[in-house]
Amino acid sequence: MNKDDFFSTIEKQRQSPEFQTYLKVRDWVLDILAWGAGRDNPSAYWHEELGTFDYLFDASPLVIQKLRHHCYPITGVRPYDYRSTKQAKATEFKERFRALVERTDHSLVIPEAPELGGFGYEVDGELYNIDTLKFAEVLIGLDEAGVLQSLKKDKQRKLLLEIGSGWGGFAYQLKKTIPTATVMLVDLPQVFLFSGVYMQILFPGSKFYFFDPKTAERELKNWHQYDFIFIPNTAWKDMPNLPIHLAVNMVSFQEMTSDQVRGYVQGLADRGCAHLYSLNRDCSAHNSQLTNVRDIIAERYVVEPISILETGYTCVKGKRAGSEKKASKPGDYQHVYGRLENAPIEGKSSFGQRTRVVLAMVTRDNEATVRVSLESLCAQTFAGLKVLVWDDGSEDETVRIVQEVVGKDPRIFLRKHKKKAGMLGARNVLIREALDGFTQAEYIGWVDPAVFYDPKWLEGFIRNLAEKPEVGGIVFAEDEGDGFGDERKGGDCLVDFHRLKLSGLHGAIFRKKIWVDCGRFRNVRKAEKLWLLDASLHCKILWKNNAASKSLSSFRVPAFREKNLLGVLPSYVTFPLFFLKRYFGQRTSLSDAGQSKILPFVFHVFLRELIGGLRPGKRQSDSKGGVNHVAK
């Protein structure tokens, strides 16, 4: 191409629909920036990001023809990574693609549009990249929460909102999935240089409304006449009370300040938006102006984590997580579905219900009992229950059985690991997951995979705790023969730690605050008993002769014991050492009453354990499964 041909081509492209659309959007963005100056300043993070694509205010026709190639500052995805020379990455990418397709209906995995320089790996003749798979994950999450089904069945036009719409990729997929919906895009005005052009080119026959302060009140009342509505973030607070049915945010809440996120969440709740879906990190290492995204959403919505794949969308490889739900780390991207408190529950009954109780169960070679145990938990009359199951390296059919139960009831979450962590190590992971993942849970506990639980078992325990606010938790065991506490059948009494025999326990339930105060189990001898002793400094603990649960097997997985000094010392030495360490190391965490009682309490425990430990023939060990029994 010679010089004259080049400039002739550029001049022709200036008259193209793409470039003429860009010019109109650019003029609108400049007007909105002037109108909204000083109304809602972006976070420090985004103030810096906006400078990376300010050249778009003076873009050439060649840039607009390949607008998708310039979206890197928005999502971090670039066409260079999808060239034919990147075949190794393509293989890993296709593994993730197949994992998503296996997870759901293929129609929810929508390819990249080739217009405006669309790019990606070619799969079955279509283009896919990390962005398109990220959008597919959100559509799958919405489908599992029951929101998409209701939208597809409802013949009335719904108003769907995307906060932080970026270059417009998800709005494109959402409109493709729900063609009858009106899609509203809210973002920083400069970002509409991407999405404002992209959506008009891909939907040439659709009706668009770009916010105008002079006509907004009139036009927004007639929102159902439009296919797409573009609203700058500076106008969000002044928006009329529109009937927003669903709001979605991907990877931009984490880049805002806490006040900005709270402003959106409160604005949506006040407008009656029934459903809010978030794909964000709870906290971003690059944003010091944000506290925690999920906690802010939970201020107005009933939140529920949704697991799609075992790895975040930024990881190329993806294993199906349908029944194997991985504990999320604080820095991982989190799929979170929020339902307004009084909004109807759609789809699976468990989604949108407030999770009040989370129970941890550790399994290892429990194929004979785990199905009956889990099904008895699924049959509980108490609403708002979740069960986290960790399989600690089972070599029998335990995992397959648990997966079958998970497939029938989404309240059960399975994590399986070949490397054994031990009973207490695995339970610690599940308790941490319960604290981090289910922020609205009121009670957290553990249960036994070899125990059948009566349908009203949990309901009775929670009622008991609700009626006794001074009680922080309940431990429960077989109806008789456990050798601790008050021997009256069915009676409630404070736990007698001297006679407490841990092998007879069917589990325990404690208020969430007690777990926060006491932390995890320690990998030492009699770690459960130490934890319960520690908890007793913060609250009263009840013991129940529990006729509502029955042992299915004499097998018990032996507790994990780390071979260190504390693991071999007798309890009358370890208990005083443990409490002295807590007293001097974390004294400020105890109440005044706890600080005044702890030293007498340590001395009391020391004497009781010393006397109990020196009694000859008082305790003996059963050879079956390492279960300790009190000799009669």
N, C-alpha and C positions, 0 to 999 in steps of 0.2 A: 504494500500500500504506500503510495507516494503522499507527499504533504497535502496536495490539493484534495485527494480522495479522503484523507483523514478528516480534514476540516469540513468537508462536505457531509461525511457520515455524522459527525458531531452535530452539525446544523440540523440534519434530518431528525436525529434523536431528540433534539430540543423540542420538536413538535410531537413527540410520541406521547401516548396517554400516560405512561409511567412518569415522565418528567413533568408534564403539565399538572398531574396530580400532586407531585412533590412540591411544585411551586405554590399551589394553593394551600397545602398543609403547612408549608414553611411560613407563609404570611399569617396564617391563623396562629401558629405557635408564637410568633413574634408579638402579635397583638395580645395574646393571653399572658405572656411574660410581662408585658408592660402593665396589664390590668392587675395581675396578682403579685406585683413586686412587694416583698415584705410581708405577705400574708401567711405563708407557711414555708419557712426555709428548710431545705433538705438537711439530712444528717451530715456530719463531717465526712462520713464515708462516701455518700453520694455527691457531695459537693466536689470531691476530688474526681470521682468517676465521670461526672458530666464534662469535665475538661478533656476527656479522651476522645470524644466524638463531636466537638464543637465545629469541626471542619464541615459537618453536614449542612451547616447553614449556608455554605457556598459550594455545594456539591455539583459536579459535572454530570452530564447525562450518562457517562460511562459508569460512574459510581452508582447511580440510581438503577441502572440496568442490572447491577449485581449487588443490590442493597443487602441481601442476606450475608454476603461476604464481609460486611462491615458491622455485623451485630456482635462481634466478639466482646466489646466492653459490656454488653448486656448480660450474656450468659456464659461467656468464656469458651464457646464452641467455635472452631474455625475450620474452613474448608481444607486447609493444608493437611489436617489429620485424617482426611478421608480420601486421599489420593490413592492411586492403584499400587503405589509402593508400600502402603501400610497394610499389607495382607495379613500379617501376624495379628495386628489389632483387629482386623475385620473378623477373624475367626472367633476371637474372644467376644466381640460385639454381638455376633450372631448367636452365641450361646445365651446371652442376656435376652436377645430378641425372642428366641425360642422359649425361654423360661416364662416370659410375659404372655406369649401366645398360648402356652399350655395352661396358664393360670386363668384365662378368661376367653371371652368371645373375641375372635380375630378382628371384628369390626371396631374394637376399642383401641387397637394398635394402628393408628392412622399414619400414613407415610408423609414425608415432607413434600410440599408442593414444589414443582420445578421452576415456577415463575420467580423472577427477580433473583436468579442465581441460586436457587435451592440446591442443596448438596447433601451427601451422605453416602453410606455404603449401599450398594444395590442388592436388595433381597427380593427375589421373585418379581424382578422387573420394577420395583419401587425403591425410593430413596428413604433411608432411615439414618438418623444421627442421635446423639445423646439427648438433645432437646426433645425430639419426637418420642423417645422412649420415656423420658421424664413425664411428658404430658400423658402418655399412656398409663403410667403408674397412677397418676391422679384420677384419671377416668376409671381405672379399675377400683381404686379406693372408694370413689363416689358410688360405683356400682355395688360394691360389697356393703356399703352403708345403706343401700336401698334408695338413694336419691335419684339416680339415673332412671331406674325403673318407673318411679312415680312421674318423672318428667316426660318420659316417653308415652306413658299411658294417658296423661292429662292432655286433653285437647285444647285447653285454654292456653294462651300465650303467657309465658313466664318471663320475669326479668331476672337475668343472671348477671352477676357482677364479678369481674376479675380486678383485684387490687394489685397494682404493679404488673401491668400487662406486658411490659417489655416490648419485644419486636412483633407481638401479635400471634405467635405460634399456637398458644393454647386457646385463644379466642377463636382462631380458625378451626381447631379441632372440636371445640365445644359447639360451634355453630353447625359443623358437619354432623355431629352426634345428635343434637337437638335442633333441627332446622326451623322449628316454629318459634324458637325462643328469641327474645331481644337480649343481645349481649352488650353490657355496659363495661367500658374500659376506663379505669382510673389510674393515672400515673403522673409523673413529672412531665410538664409540657414538652421539654426537649425530647423525651423518649417517643413522643407521638410522631416525630420525624420518621421513625421506623414503622410503627403499627398503623399510623394514619394512612400511609401510602400502601402498605402491604395489604390491608384488608380491602381497600377500594379496588385494587388490581385483581385480587382473588375472587371478589364478589361484585362484579361490575353491575349487576342488575339489582343490587340491594339498596335500601334507603339508609342514609347516614345522617346523624346529627352531631355537629361539633359545637360544644358549649359556647354560648354567647350570653353574657350577663344581661343583655337587653331583651332576649327572647326566651331565656331559660325557663322561667316560671310557666310560661304558656306551653312551650314545646314539651317539657318534661312531664306535664300532666297528660300528654298524649303519647307517652313513651311507646305504647303498643303499636304505633304506626311505623316505628323504625326497626331496622334489623340490628344496627350498631349505634351506640351512643358513646361519645368521647368526652370525658370529664377530667379536667386538670385537678391535681391534688389540692390546689389552692381554693377550689370551689366546693370541696367535699363538705365542709362544715355548714355551708349555706344551702345544701341540697334540700329540696322538699321531701316530704315523707312518702317516698316511693315504695311500692310493695315488692321489695327485693326478696326473692325466694331462696337463692343460693349465692354465697360469696366464696371466692377462691383466692388464696394468695400463695404464690410459689417464690421462695428464695428472695423475698424483698422485705417481709416483716423483720427478718434478722438483720437487715441493713438500716432499719429506722431507729429512732429513739423510742424509749419506753412510752413517752407521752404520745407520740405519733401512732404507735400500735394500739395503745389504749383508746385513742380517739376514734380509730376505725372500728374497733371491737364494740365500744359503747354506742357509736353511731349506728352500727348494724343492729345491735340488740334493741335499741330504742325505736328503730324503724320496723321492728318485727321480723327481721331476717331469720328464717327458721334454721338454716344450715350454714355452717362456716367450715371450710376445709383449708387446712394449712399444710404446706410442705416446706418446712424451715428447720434450721438448727434452733434448738432452744436458746442457745447463746452463741454469739459469733466472736471468735478471738480477735477479729478486726474491728469490732464495734463496742467501745466502752460505754456508749450511751444507752445500752439496752440491758435490761435485767434478765427476763426469761419469757420467751414468746408464749409457751404453753400455759404458764401461770397467768399471764395477762388474759389469754382467751378464756381460761377457766373462771375468771372473775364474773363472766356473764353467761357462759355456755357450759353445758355438760360435755366434757371432753372424753374422747375415746381414741387411744392409739390404734393405728391400723398397720399391719405388717404386710408388705408386698413381696419384696425379695430380701434375702439375707444381707445383701450389701446395698449401700446407698447408690443413687443414680450416677454419681460421679465415678464409681467403679465400673469398669467395662464388664467384668465377669458378673454373672448373676445366677444364683441358685434359687430355685423355687422355694418360697417360704410358706406355702399354703398352710401346712400344718406344723412346720418347724419354725417357730417365731423367735428370732434372735433378740437377745437383750441389746438394747440400744445404748450407745455410749453418749455422754453429754455433748460431744462435738459432732455426732452424726445427724444427718437429715431425718426428720421425724414426720411421718404421715399422721396427722391428727384431725379427727372429725369432731366437730362441735355441734350440738343440737341445742336450740333455745329451750329453756326449762319447760315451758308449757306447749311446745310444738309437738305435733303427733309423731310417733315413732314409725319410720318407714322401713320396709325391707326386713332384715334380720332383727329379731326382737331384742338381741343383746346390744346392738349399736344404738347409741343415744340414751341408754339407761345409765343413770349415775352409778358408777362402780363404788360400792360402799365397803365391800370386803374382798380382799385378795388373799388367797391361800396358796402356799407353796407345797409342792409334793416332789420328793426325790425318789426316783425308782431305780432299781437295779435287779434284774432277773425276777420280776414280779408277775410273770405271765399268768400265773394261777389265780391271782387276786385283783390285778389292777383294773380290769374291765368293770367288775362289780363295784369296786371302790369309786371309780370315776363316775359311773352311771348313777350311783347313789348321791354323789355331789351334784350332778346335773339335775336330779329330781328334787332338789331342795326347794321348799316353798318360799324361801327368802329371795327377794329380787335384788339384783345388783351385785352378783357374785362373779368373780373371775378366779380361775385356777391356773397357776403356772407350774408346769411339769418339767423337771430336768431329769433326763435319763442319763444315769452315770455309768455309761459303758455296758449296758445289758448285752448279754450274749445269747439270750433266748428270744422269744417273740414279743417281748414287752413293747418295743417301739412300734411294731406293726399294730398291736392292739390299741395303743394310745392314739395313733394316727387315725384309726377307724372311728374312735370316739370323737376326736377333734373334728373330723369331717362332718359329724352329725350335730355338733354343738360348738359354735364359735366362741363360747366363753372359756374354752380350754385352750391353753397355749403350750406347745411342746418345744423343748430344746433338747437336742440329743448331742452327746459328745463321746467320742471314742476314748479320750483321755479321762481317766477317773479323777474326780476332784474330791471324792469322799462325801459322806452324808452332810457334814456341817459346812464344808467348803462350797458344795453345790447349793445348800440352803442359803448361805450368805449371798450368793449371786442372785438368787431369786428374790430375796428380801430387798436387796438393793434395787432390782428391777421394779419391784412393786412400789418402792418409795419414789423412784424417778419417773416411772412410766404411768402410774395411776395416781396423779397428784391429788385427786379428790377422794381417794379411798379414806375411810374412817378407821378401819380395822385391818390388821395384817396378821396372818398366822401361818402355821404349818400343819399338815395332815399326813396321815400314814397310808401308803398304797395297799396295805394289807388289812384295811378296816372298812366295814360297811357302815354308812351313816344314815340314820333314820331321816325321812323327808323333812321333819320339823326340827331336826337337830340344830341347825344353824340359826333358824328363826328364834328358837328358845334362848340360845346363848346371847344373841345380840339384844334381845329384849331384856335379858338379865343384866347385861352391861349398861343398857340405857337407863334402867331403873336404879342403878347404883353408881353414880358418877365418881364416888371415891375409889371404886375398883378399877384398876388399869388393865386387868387381863384375867383370863380363865385358862387353867390347864385341865385336861380331861383324860380319863383312862377307862379301863374296863370296870364293870359294875362292882367287882369285889376282888380281893386278893392282891391289891396293889401295894399294900403295906405302908401307906402314908396318909396324913391328914386324919380327918374324922372318919371312923369306920361306919358311920351311919349310911345306909344305902340311899343314894339320891340327895344326900345332904350337901349344903354349901358351907364351907369353912375356909379360913385362911390356910394357905399351904404350910405344912410342917416340913421344913426343908431337911431336918435331920432324918425323917423317915421317907422322904421323897425318893422313889425308885424310878429312874428315868426310863428304863426299858419297858415299863408298863404304860407309858404315855401314849395316847392316841393322837396327841397334838396339843396346840395352844392357840389362843386368839388374844391379841393385845391391841389396845388403842395405838394409832399411828404414832402419837407423841412419844410413847414409851420406846418404840423402836428408834426414833430419832435421838432420844436421850441416851439409850444404852448402846447403840451401835450394833456391830456384828458379833457373831459367836467367835470365841477364841479357840484356836486349834490346840487345846490342852485337855488334859484328863478332866472328865466331868464338866465339859464346857457348857452344856445346857443348864446344869445346875448352877454354875457360876453366873450365867446370864440371868437366870431367874432370881438369884440372890441380888444381883445388881438391880434388876427391875423392882425388887421389893423396897429398895431405898426411895423409889419415886412414886410408888402406889401400893395399894393392897392387891393381893392376888388370890383369887378363889380357886379351890380345887373342887371338882365335881366327880362323884362316882357316876359315870356316864352310862346309864342304861340305854341311851339313844344311839350308841355305837357298839358294834360287835366285831371282835377279831376274826378275820378270815383265815389266818394262818399263824403258826407259832414263829414263823420266820421273821426276823428283824435284821435289817442291814446294820452291821456294827458301826458305831460312830467313828468318824475319822479322828485319828490321834497322831499328832506330830511327835516324833521321837526327840523331845528336848527335855531339859531338866524338869520343867513343870509337869511334863507328861508322865514322869515316873515317881514324882514325889507324892506322898499320901495326901489326902484331902485336908487333914488337920494342919498341914503346912501350907498348901497352895491357897486355901481360902483366905487366911490372914494376909498372906503376901499380895494376893489379888486386890483385896480391899484397901490395904495400905497404899498400894500403887495408885489406885483410883482416887483415894482421899487426897494424897499429896500431889498427884499429877493433874487431876481435873476437879479440884476442890470448888472452883467457881461455878461449875455446872450443877452443883447440888444446892438444894434449898437450905435455908438456915436450919430448919428442923432436921434435914438429912445430915448436915454437918455436925449437929450436936449429938446425933444418935449413932453415928457410924462407928466410932471407936468402941463404945460399949457393945455394939452389935458384933463387931469383929471378935471381941473377947468372948462373947457369948457363943458364937459359932465355933471358935477355937476349942472351947471346953467341950461342947457337945460332940464335935467331930472327933476330938481326941478320945473321949470316953467311948463313943460308938465304934471307933476304929480299933480300940484295944480290946473290945469284948471278943473273946475267942469263940469261933463257931457261929457268930451271929449272922454273917452273910456268906453265901456260897454262890457259885456260878453254875448255870445250866450250860451244858455243852452244846445245846442246839442254838445255833445262830448267835452265840455270845450274849444271851439274854440273862440278866441278873435277876434273881428272885430272893425274896426275904424268907429265910428258913423259919418254919413255924415250930 
